[in-house]
């Protein structure tokens, strides 16, 4: 019990501001997961899950008595959502990888990898679904978080919704998921800075640059093989 309390309360102080180590470590795992997602490797999902568990305790600040002592239910709730969607994505990518083929690695063409997903644009129907879900879920979660007393409920609602859509899009192999992350970062950075979650805010800025790079990498891969979609992934995409 003493070890657990020490782990939860461990922090460093920068400029007189206490910063929890679990917030730093959780975000590092999140960044590592994003790198794995860009490279389309299966380990991106379990690594992300570890980061989600740590950050869940950070954003329930009132429950776990963080230095900020603020409950951001959208930020905390999205960690739970990530856990659920990550299990789905882990399963989907593992299946695709098992049935996949080797291809040149984007960052080192001399090497080859077995990619877990084939990047593609969402269909017109899927894009309409993304937009409708973004509007409906943001409004619904905004009212819910406001009723629960969340700090900054409306931007928090978009961050939660956008994270849900982006993570699901990554699991399905939609190249657009990187652009959804950009929208999440634009709202997330001001919210986290104002709430005092500085490591998370800084990492959101890093994410902003990273997701643009990831989008370019996936777009290059997609354009290099515009008509090649493995049968295994077609089956997962269409359900047949």
Order of alpha helices (4+ residues) and beta strands (2+ residues): alpha-beta-beta-alpha-alpha-alpha-alpha-beta-beta-alpha-alpha-alpha-alpha-alpha
